[in-house]
Amino acid sequence: MNEIFHDLQNKYIAKNIPVYIGEYGCVMHKSDCSNLFRNYYLEYVCRAAYTYHMPLCIWDNNQTGGGNEHHGYFNHNDGSYLNGMESLVKTMIKAATVDDASYTLEMIYNNAPK
């Protein structure tokens, strides 16, 4: 993933051509263990986008549960969080926005679920 983001930065951003990561995501899974890895992946993607200067937008189709095409984070009717997604959304926002030199891709990688 680092190689892809690095290549995008060198090929486009370094030449003042904007890059936007739109509709990225990872489906909600049915097991807690799988969702730990999902959360890790989403945090890592958000931090990589920040590191390589690319804005991004998560895909949210308002689908709850687990399995194929379940990408619900917010209730589209009232804006509330779905299925306890508040913590994950806040983690993704932090990863995509915080200017903290100690919050690195390596740190996220080293804290990955085992």
Secondary structure, DSSP 8 states (H G I E B T S, - for coil): -HHHHHHHHHHTGGGT----EEEE-----SSHHHHHHHHHHHHHHHHHHHHTT--EEE------SSSTT----B-TTT--BSTTTHHHHHHHHHHHH---TT--HHHHHHT---
